[in-house]
Amino acid sequence: MAISATATINGVEVTDIPVVNPGNWFGRTWLCEIGGSMEPIYLFIEADSFCSAIDELADSDTHRHHIVVEHDDLDDYAPEECSFGPSGQILDLDWLLLHGDESKEVPFPCRYFGDGLPEGGIDPTELHEWEWESDETPTEELSQLL
């Protein structure tokens, strides 16, 4: 099961935003904006804090390529001037923006959508309470996909 999100960004409703780590931080969602092109890439990341959101992105099998420097490009980065990920990866954070208010329960509000969820979506803080049809919890099922 894949989870996507819908949110209002700069007054415009944006749909089908991929979610990294859904169901693993009680709905503490951060909006990740990756720039460097004509149209930014948006992701939602569930994480405890701003820094943890970067760590979750760096460890995501699906989305880490946006910030983790590839092995062939490591010579372009001086280790003493780099940011490092949770597994020691060198990160390029030049095009990364994270949006959210750390003092709020939900730093950047959105609604989750996906198979097995109500047609109108749910608040991310309710994902861990949702009655799933299968025996697997959403976290177990999602970790297999992510």
C-alpha positions in Angstrom: 0.0 0.0 0.0 1.4 3.4 -1.0 0.4 6.6 0.9 0.3 9.9 -0.8 -0.6 13.3 0.6 -2.5 16.4 -0.4 -1.7 19.8 1.1 -2.1 23.5 0.4 1.2 25.0 -0.6 1.4 28.8 -1.1 -2.4 28.9 -1.5 -2.5 26.1 -4.1 -3.8 22.6 -3.4 -1.2 20.1 -4.4 -2.1 16.4 -4.7 -0.4 13.0 -4.9 2.7 14.1 -2.9 4.7 11.0 -2.0 5.2 10.3 1.8 8.4 9.1 3.3 8.1 7.2 6.6 4.3 7.3 6.9 2.9 6.1 10.2 6.2 6.2 12.1 6.1 9.5 13.9 2.5 10.0 14.9 1.7 12.3 12.0 4.5 14.8 12.6 4.7 15.7 8.9 7.2 18.0 7.3 7.0 19.3 3.7 10.2 18.7 1.8 10.9 20.9 -1.3 13.7 19.9 -3.5 14.5 22.7 -6.0 17.1 23.2 -8.7 14.8 22.9 -11.6 11.8 24.8 -13.1 9.4 22.9 -10.9 10.3 21.7 -7.4 9.8 18.1 -6.2 7.6 17.9 -3.1 7.7 15.1 -0.5 6.1 14.7 2.9 8.3 13.2 5.6 7.1 11.9 8.9 9.8 12.6 11.5 10.2 13.9 15.0 12.2 17.0 14.1 13.6 19.0 11.3 17.0 17.2 11.5 15.3 13.8 11.7 13.4 14.6 8.5 16.7 15.0 6.7 17.9 11.6 8.2 14.7 9.9 7.1 15.1 11.2 3.6 18.8 10.2 3.5 17.8 6.6 4.5 14.8 6.3 2.1 15.4 3.7 -0.6 13.1 5.5 -2.9 14.1 9.2 -2.4 17.6 9.3 -1.0 19.0 10.0 -4.5 17.7 13.6 -4.1 20.3 14.4 -1.4 22.8 11.6 -1.0 26.0 12.3 -3.1 26.7 9.4 -5.5 30.0 7.6 -5.0 31.4 8.9 -8.4 30.9 12.5 -7.3 32.4 12.3 -3.8 35.7 13.9 -4.9 33.7 17.2 -5.5 32.9 17.5 -1.8 35.4 18.4 1.0 34.6 16.2 4.0 35.3 19.0 6.5 32.7 21.1 4.8 30.0 18.5 4.2 26.8 17.4 5.9 26.5 13.8 6.7 23.5 11.4 6.9 22.7 8.9 9.6 24.7 6.2 7.9 27.7 8.4 7.2 26.5 9.4 3.7 27.7 12.7 2.3 24.6 14.9 1.7 24.1 17.7 -0.7 21.5 19.9 0.9 21.9 23.0 -1.4 18.6 22.5 -3.1 16.6 21.2 0.0 14.0 23.2 1.9 12.0 21.8 4.7 8.8 23.5 5.7 7.0 23.2 9.0 6.7 24.7 12.5 8.6 22.5 15.0 6.5 23.9 17.9 3.3 22.4 16.5 2.1 18.8 16.9 1.8 18.7 13.1 4.6 20.9 11.6 3.0 21.0 8.1 -0.6 19.8 7.8 -1.7 17.5 5.0 -4.1 14.6 4.4 -3.1 11.1 3.7 -4.7 9.1 0.8 -4.2 5.5 -0.2 -5.7 2.0 -0.6 -7.8 1.1 2.4 -8.1 4.7 3.6 -11.4 6.7 3.4 -12.1 8.4 0.0 -11.7 11.8 1.7 -8.3 10.8 3.2 -7.3 11.0 6.9 -5.3 13.3 9.1 -1.7 11.8 9.4 -2.1 11.8 13.2 -4.9 9.2 12.8 -3.0 6.7 10.6 -1.8 4.6 13.5 -5.4 4.3 14.7 -6.9 3.2 11.4 -8.6 -0.1 11.1 -6.7 -2.0 8.4 -8.3 -4.9 6.6 -5.1 -7.0 6.6 -3.3 -8.5 9.6 -0.3 -6.3 8.9 0.0 -2.9 10.5 0.5 0.0 8.1 4.1 0.5 9.3 5.1 -3.1 8.5 3.4 -3.1 5.2 4.8 0.3 4.2 8.4 -0.6 5.3 8.3 -3.4 2.8 7.5 -0.9 0.0 9.8 1.9 1.1 
